[in-house]
């Protein structure tokens, strides 16, 4: 009798699970429902720069609608067809220029890049519309189009002139990344030798002017000292447009727990990025070893075991790669970074900043291009995230940051 009752109980439990599973919306349905109500906003995509590099003058006319994932020899992570598949609602396009260029040339090329971003909406008005504010993004999303925003990726691009910064804002720029890969005259970079222990007095004035203009202060690429200085000075929430968690991968481009705590107090957002170098500690170490081996084999004009013999060097490097396979980086690892930031800073302080078309050849398995954002959100739902939490990650948090930055700007101008 007891056995029969146990079997009946087990059958009932299985039936209950089946009914629950049938009643619960599929994660794909849930993701689509979330992204219908809340625009998915990516904080950083380098499509404009890679179009300039690869297409030259043809960047103004190349067909952006589809097929760029099949271009040879180098594919793109982005085109309109895949943006639609990825249910993208808003995109900050990076208007990056080389930080080694003289200041005036950086300004000139930045203006060219801004014009390229604006041309997306001019050429494809049914797909893109230019946005400056959170209200713009919401309106454009409701119209079924993708909000196009502009991020200036390097403080050197203002050529130490606040008037240039103001001009960028007039042209629609939404954020300024305080440095790129090099330390500049007024701020230390994460990937260069420090000179200022953070921000100089002028650097602090840049942060204050960004607040006044309603532009976001972007702390991706800057040193930890610069992060902390900017968080101290900024009266509006800041962002990291494309960074991940340093506790999981100790790369200086990532955000430490100490900074995450300060970020929460500031009400800012870390937009988690996808490049394997910033996601996986094993990949970061492999990459450093790979670069060292490449230099050991052939580093003209004076160094290398096979200096001046590129064929021998390539063969030797291929042999090294066979003996030292590249670590695999996955979508699940990106989700781990998102969850760590939520654990330390809270659900209100995380977003998505892919760095698509700035990743190079290496992409996480499962996040190969802009069509895969829903897969990342689905992974988090399978881990137990609610629709409301996913909505905050997808776009709700960065919209709130933009709203608060705009409100501070309006109040500042009233006080002037």
C-alpha positions as CSV (number, residue, x, y, z in Angstrom):
1,X,0.0,0.0,0.0
2,X,2.8,2.4,0.9
3,X,4.6,1.6,-2.3
4,X,1.4,2.3,-4.3
5,X,0.9,5.6,-2.5
6,X,4.5,6.5,-3.2
7,X,4.1,5.7,-6.9
8,X,0.9,7.8,-7.0
9,X,2.6,10.7,-5.3
10,X,5.5,10.6,-7.7
11,X,3.2,10.5,-10.7
12,X,1.2,13.4,-9.3
13,X,4.4,15.4,-8.7
14,X,5.6,14.7,-12.3
15,X,2.1,15.7,-13.6
16,X,2.3,18.9,-11.6
17,X,5.7,19.7,-13.0
18,X,4.5,19.0,-16.5
19,X,1.5,21.3,-16.0
20,X,3.7,24.0,-14.5
21,X,6.2,23.8,-17.4
22,X,3.4,24.0,-19.9
23,X,1.9,27.0,-18.1
24,X,5.2,28.8,-17.8
25,X,6.2,30.9,-20.8
26,X,9.2,29.7,-22.8
27,X,12.2,31.8,-22.2
28,X,12.2,33.0,-25.8
29,X,8.7,34.2,-25.4
30,X,9.6,35.9,-22.1
31,X,12.6,37.6,-23.7
32,X,10.5,38.8,-26.7
33,X,7.9,40.2,-24.2
34,X,10.6,42.0,-22.2
35,X,12.2,43.6,-25.3
36,X,8.9,44.7,-26.7
37,X,8.3,46.8,-23.6
38,X,12.0,47.8,-22.8
39,X,14.5,48.7,-25.5
40,X,17.7,46.6,-25.4
41,X,20.4,49.2,-25.4
42,X,24.1,48.2,-26.1
43,X,26.6,50.7,-24.7
44,X,29.4,50.2,-27.2
45,X,29.7,48.9,-30.8
46,X,32.7,49.8,-33.1
47,X,30.9,49.3,-36.4
48,X,31.7,52.8,-37.6
49,X,35.4,52.5,-37.0
50,X,35.7,49.0,-38.7
51,X,33.7,50.3,-41.7
52,X,36.1,53.1,-42.0
53,X,39.1,50.8,-41.8
54,X,37.9,48.2,-44.2
55,X,35.7,50.0,-46.6
56,X,37.5,53.4,-46.9
57,X,35.4,55.9,-48.9
58,X,32.9,53.0,-49.7
59,X,31.8,53.2,-46.1
60,X,29.3,55.9,-47.2
61,X,27.6,53.6,-49.7
62,X,28.2,50.0,-48.8
63,X,25.0,48.0,-48.3
64,X,24.5,47.7,-44.5
65,X,21.3,45.7,-44.6
66,X,22.6,42.1,-44.6
67,X,25.4,39.8,-45.6
68,X,28.2,41.5,-43.7
69,X,28.7,38.4,-41.6
70,X,29.9,36.6,-44.7
71,X,32.4,39.2,-46.0
72,X,35.9,37.9,-46.7
73,X,38.6,37.9,-45.5
74,X,37.1,39.6,-42.4
75,X,33.5,39.3,-41.3
76,X,31.5,41.9,-39.4
77,X,29.6,41.3,-36.2
78,X,26.9,43.8,-37.2
79,X,24.4,44.5,-40.0
80,X,20.8,45.5,-40.0
81,X,19.4,42.1,-40.5
82,X,21.2,40.7,-37.5
83,X,20.4,43.8,-35.4
84,X,16.7,43.0,-36.0
85,X,17.2,39.4,-35.1
86,X,18.9,40.5,-31.9
87,X,15.9,42.7,-31.1
88,X,18.2,45.7,-30.5
89,X,16.3,48.9,-29.5
90,X,19.2,51.3,-29.0
91,X,22.9,51.4,-29.8
92,X,25.7,53.7,-28.7
93,X,28.0,53.7,-31.8
94,X,31.6,54.4,-30.9
95,X,33.2,57.2,-32.8
96,X,36.7,56.0,-32.0
97,X,39.9,57.5,-33.5
98,X,43.5,56.5,-33.0
99,X,44.8,58.1,-29.7
100,X,48.3,58.4,-31.2
101,X,47.1,61.1,-33.6
102,X,47.8,64.8,-33.0
103,X,44.9,66.5,-31.2
104,X,43.6,68.5,-34.2
105,X,43.6,65.4,-36.4
106,X,41.7,63.5,-33.7
107,X,39.0,66.2,-33.7
108,X,38.8,66.1,-37.5
109,X,38.4,62.4,-37.7
110,X,35.9,62.4,-34.8
111,X,33.7,64.8,-36.8
112,X,34.0,62.4,-39.8
113,X,32.9,59.5,-37.6
114,X,30.0,61.4,-36.2
115,X,28.9,62.1,-39.8
116,X,29.1,58.4,-40.6
117,X,26.8,57.5,-37.6
118,X,24.4,60.1,-38.7
119,X,24.4,58.6,-42.2
120,X,23.0,55.4,-40.9
121,X,19.7,57.1,-40.1
122,X,19.8,59.2,-43.3
123,X,20.3,56.1,-45.5
124,X,18.0,53.7,-43.6
125,X,15.3,55.9,-41.9
126,X,13.0,52.9,-41.6
127,X,15.6,51.2,-39.4
128,X,17.6,53.9,-37.5
129,X,16.7,57.2,-35.9
130,X,19.2,59.5,-34.1
131,X,18.7,59.8,-30.3
132,X,20.2,62.1,-27.6
133,X,17.9,61.4,-24.6
134,X,16.1,58.6,-22.8
135,X,12.8,60.0,-24.1
136,X,14.2,59.8,-27.6
137,X,15.1,56.2,-27.2
138,X,11.6,55.3,-25.8
139,X,9.9,57.1,-28.6
140,X,12.0,55.5,-31.3
141,X,11.6,52.1,-29.8
142,X,7.9,52.4,-29.9
143,X,8.1,53.3,-33.6
144,X,9.8,50.0,-34.3
145,X,13.2,51.5,-35.1
146,X,16.6,51.4,-33.5
147,X,17.8,54.4,-31.6
148,X,21.3,55.5,-32.8
149,X,23.4,57.2,-30.1
150,X,27.0,58.5,-30.3
151,X,29.9,57.7,-27.9
152,X,33.2,59.5,-28.2
153,X,35.8,56.9,-27.2
154,X,38.7,58.9,-25.9
155,X,39.4,62.1,-24.0
156,X,42.2,63.0,-26.4
157,X,39.5,63.6,-29.0
158,X,38.5,66.9,-27.4
159,X,42.1,68.2,-27.8
160,X,42.2,69.7,-24.3
161,X,39.4,72.1,-25.2
162,X,36.0,72.2,-23.5
163,X,34.6,74.1,-26.5
164,X,35.2,71.0,-28.6
165,X,33.4,68.9,-26.1
166,X,30.4,71.3,-26.3
167,X,30.5,71.0,-30.1
168,X,30.3,67.2,-29.9
169,X,27.3,67.5,-27.6
170,X,25.6,69.8,-30.1
171,X,26.2,67.2,-32.8
172,X,24.5,64.6,-30.6
173,X,27.3,62.9,-28.7
174,X,25.9,61.1,-25.6
175,X,29.1,60.1,-23.7
176,X,32.8,60.8,-23.5
177,X,35.2,57.9,-22.6
178,X,37.8,59.8,-20.5
179,X,40.7,57.9,-22.0
180,X,41.3,55.1,-24.5
181,X,44.4,52.9,-24.3
182,X,46.9,55.7,-23.7
183,X,47.3,58.0,-20.8
184,X,46.6,61.6,-21.9
185,X,47.5,65.0,-20.6
186,X,44.7,65.0,-18.0
187,X,43.8,61.4,-17.2
188,X,45.5,58.1,-16.7
189,X,44.5,55.1,-18.8
190,X,44.2,51.5,-17.5
191,X,46.6,50.2,-20.1
192,X,49.4,52.7,-20.0
193,X,51.8,54.0,-17.4
194,X,50.2,56.5,-15.0
195,X,51.3,60.1,-14.9
196,X,48.7,61.9,-12.8
197,X,47.4,59.5,-10.2
198,X,44.0,59.7,-11.8
199,X,42.6,63.0,-13.0
200,X,44.3,66.4,-13.2
201,X,42.5,69.6,-12.3
202,X,41.6,70.0,-16.0
203,X,40.3,66.4,-16.0
204,X,38.0,67.2,-13.1
205,X,36.7,70.2,-15.0
206,X,35.9,67.8,-18.0
207,X,33.8,65.7,-15.7
208,X,31.9,68.7,-14.3
209,X,31.3,70.0,-17.9
210,X,30.0,66.6,-19.0
211,X,27.6,66.7,-16.1
212,X,26.5,70.3,-17.1
213,X,26.0,69.2,-20.7
214,X,24.0,66.1,-19.8
215,X,26.7,63.9,-21.4
216,X,27.6,60.6,-19.6
217,X,31.0,60.2,-18.1
218,X,32.3,56.9,-19.4
219,X,35.0,55.2,-17.3
220,X,35.8,52.2,-19.5
221,X,39.5,52.2,-20.4
222,X,40.6,54.5,-17.5
223,X,42.8,53.5,-14.5
224,X,41.3,52.7,-11.2
225,X,42.6,56.0,-9.8
226,X,40.9,57.9,-12.6
227,X,37.7,55.9,-11.9
228,X,37.7,56.9,-8.3
229,X,38.5,60.5,-9.0
230,X,35.6,60.7,-11.5
231,X,33.2,59.1,-9.1
232,X,34.2,61.6,-6.5
233,X,33.7,64.6,-8.8
234,X,30.7,63.6,-10.8
235,X,27.3,64.7,-9.5
236,X,25.4,62.6,-12.1
237,X,25.6,58.8,-12.6
238,X,28.5,57.6,-14.6
239,X,28.8,54.6,-16.9
240,X,31.3,52.0,-17.9
241,X,30.2,51.6,-21.6
242,X,32.1,48.3,-22.1
243,X,33.8,46.7,-19.1
244,X,33.4,43.6,-16.9
245,X,34.2,42.3,-13.4
246,X,37.8,42.4,-12.2
247,X,37.1,39.9,-9.4
248,X,36.5,37.3,-12.1
249,X,39.3,38.4,-14.4
250,X,42.0,40.7,-13.1
251,X,42.4,42.8,-16.2
252,X,42.9,46.6,-15.4
253,X,40.1,47.4,-18.0
254,X,37.6,45.7,-15.7
255,X,35.9,47.1,-12.6
256,X,37.0,46.1,-9.1
257,X,34.6,45.3,-6.3
258,X,35.8,48.5,-4.5
259,X,34.9,50.6,-7.5
260,X,31.6,48.7,-7.9
261,X,30.7,49.8,-4.3
262,X,31.4,53.4,-5.2
263,X,29.5,53.1,-8.4
264,X,26.4,51.9,-6.6
265,X,26.5,55.0,-4.4
266,X,26.8,57.1,-7.6
267,X,23.8,55.3,-9.1
268,X,25.9,54.4,-12.2
269,X,26.0,51.4,-14.5
270,X,28.6,48.9,-15.7
271,X,27.7,47.7,-19.2
272,X,29.3,44.2,-19.3
273,X,31.5,43.6,-22.3
274,X,32.1,40.5,-24.4
275,X,35.8,40.3,-25.5
276,X,37.3,37.1,-24.2
277,X,40.4,39.1,-23.0
278,X,38.2,40.8,-20.4
279,X,36.0,37.8,-19.6
280,X,38.4,34.8,-19.0
281,X,41.5,34.9,-16.9
282,X,42.7,31.8,-18.7
283,X,42.3,33.5,-22.0
284,X,44.0,36.6,-20.8
285,X,47.0,34.6,-19.7
286,X,47.1,32.6,-22.9
287,X,47.0,35.8,-24.9
288,X,50.0,37.2,-23.0
289,X,51.9,34.0,-23.6
290,X,50.9,34.0,-27.3
291,X,52.1,37.6,-27.8
292,X,55.4,36.8,-26.0
293,X,56.0,33.7,-28.1
294,X,55.3,35.6,-31.3
295,X,57.8,38.3,-30.3
296,X,60.4,35.6,-29.3
297,X,60.1,34.1,-32.8
298,X,60.2,37.2,-34.9
299,X,60.4,40.8,-33.7
300,X,62.1,42.9,-36.4
301,X,64.3,44.8,-36.8
302,X,66.5,43.3,-34.1
303,X,64.8,40.5,-32.1
304,X,63.5,37.0,-32.6
305,X,64.8,33.5,-33.0
306,X,63.7,33.5,-36.7
307,X,64.1,37.2,-37.3
308,X,63.7,38.1,-41.0
309,X,62.3,34.6,-41.7
310,X,58.5,35.0,-41.5
311,X,57.7,31.6,-42.9
312,X,59.7,29.8,-40.3
313,X,58.3,32.0,-37.6
314,X,54.7,31.3,-38.7
315,X,55.3,27.6,-38.7
316,X,56.9,27.7,-35.3
317,X,54.0,29.8,-33.9
318,X,51.5,27.3,-35.4
319,X,53.3,24.5,-33.6
320,X,53.2,26.4,-30.3
321,X,49.5,27.0,-30.8
322,X,48.9,23.3,-31.3
323,X,50.7,22.6,-28.0
324,X,48.9,25.5,-26.2
325,X,45.3,25.5,-27.5
326,X,43.3,28.8,-27.0
327,X,41.0,28.6,-24.0
328,X,37.3,28.5,-24.9
329,X,35.2,31.5,-23.7
330,X,31.4,31.2,-23.6
331,X,28.2,33.1,-23.2
332,X,27.8,31.6,-19.8
333,X,31.0,33.2,-18.6
334,X,29.7,36.6,-19.7
335,X,26.6,35.9,-17.7
336,X,28.8,35.1,-14.7
337,X,30.3,38.6,-14.9
338,X,26.8,40.1,-15.0
339,X,25.8,38.2,-11.9
340,X,28.9,39.2,-10.0
341,X,28.2,42.9,-10.7
342,X,24.6,42.4,-9.5
343,X,25.9,40.6,-6.3
344,X,28.3,43.4,-5.4
345,X,26.6,46.6,-6.8
346,X,22.9,45.5,-7.1
347,X,20.5,44.9,-10.0
348,X,20.2,48.6,-10.7
349,X,23.8,49.0,-11.8
350,X,24.4,46.6,-14.7
351,X,23.9,46.7,-18.4
352,X,25.2,45.4,-21.7
353,X,28.2,46.9,-23.7
354,X,29.2,44.2,-26.2
355,X,32.2,45.9,-28.0
356,X,31.0,44.1,-31.2
357,X,33.2,44.8,-34.2
358,X,35.9,45.8,-31.8
359,X,36.5,42.2,-30.5
360,X,38.7,41.1,-33.4
361,X,38.6,37.4,-34.3
362,X,37.8,36.2,-30.8
363,X,34.2,36.1,-29.7
364,X,32.5,34.1,-26.9
365,X,30.8,30.9,-28.1
366,X,27.1,31.8,-28.2
367,X,27.7,35.5,-28.6
368,X,29.2,35.6,-32.1
369,X,27.3,38.7,-33.4
370,X,24.5,41.2,-32.7
371,X,21.8,38.6,-33.3
372,X,22.6,36.8,-30.0
373,X,21.6,39.3,-27.3
374,X,18.3,37.3,-26.6
375,X,20.4,34.2,-26.0
376,X,22.2,36.0,-23.2
377,X,19.0,37.2,-21.6
378,X,17.5,33.7,-21.9
379,X,20.6,32.3,-20.1
380,X,19.9,34.6,-17.2
381,X,16.2,33.7,-17.1
382,X,17.2,30.0,-16.9
383,X,19.3,31.0,-13.9
384,X,16.2,32.3,-12.2
385,X,16.1,36.0,-13.3
386,X,12.7,37.6,-13.3
387,X,11.4,39.5,-16.3
388,X,11.7,42.8,-14.3
389,X,15.4,42.0,-13.6
390,X,16.1,41.2,-17.2
391,X,14.4,44.5,-18.3
392,X,16.7,46.5,-16.0
393,X,19.8,44.8,-17.5
394,X,18.6,45.1,-21.1
395,X,17.9,48.8,-21.0
396,X,16.1,50.0,-18.0
397,X,19.2,50.8,-16.0
398,X,20.9,52.9,-18.7
399,X,17.7,54.7,-19.4
400,X,17.4,55.7,-15.8
401,X,21.0,56.9,-15.8
402,X,20.4,59.0,-18.9
403,X,17.2,60.5,-17.3
404,X,19.1,61.4,-14.2
405,X,22.0,62.9,-16.1
406,X,19.6,65.0,-18.2
407,X,17.8,66.1,-15.0
408,X,21.0,67.2,-13.4
409,X,22.0,69.1,-16.6
410,X,18.6,71.0,-16.7
411,X,19.0,71.9,-13.0
412,X,22.6,73.1,-13.6
413,X,21.6,75.4,-16.4
414,X,18.8,76.9,-14.3
415,X,21.4,77.8,-11.7
416,X,23.7,79.5,-14.2
